[in-house]
Amino acid sequence: MNKKLSISSKAFWDVDFDKLIEQAEQFPDFIIRKVFENGTFDDVINTVNYFGKQKAIESLISAGFFNEKTLHFASAFFRIEKSNFKCYTNKQRRHFYSKRSKI
């Protein structure tokens, strides 16, 4: 990738943002997931354009955890059923086992 990722530092308060942007190609999953969780809408658009729609979808679907807001947003943004996300199926499994353990 020859172009530079153009996003705000809003979602990256816990890392060296400048260094991360310089090495963005090495951390696509981390960047995509953090932007969808805490970035601005412009950050989301720029991230998807930079890494590509397919890579963004693969990264989000394979994530082990998202909060409800992020899951709903990613599902609506790409028009993908929530049940296709690993974090959704993990949540359902945890819910099932926590209910069963009280029986």
Secondary structure, 3 states (H helix, E strand, C coil): CCCCCCCCCCCCCCCCHHHHHHCHHHCHHHHHHHHHHHCCHHHHHHHHHHHCHHHHHHHHHCCCCCCHHHHHHHHHHHCCCHHHCHHHHHHHHHHHHHHHCCC
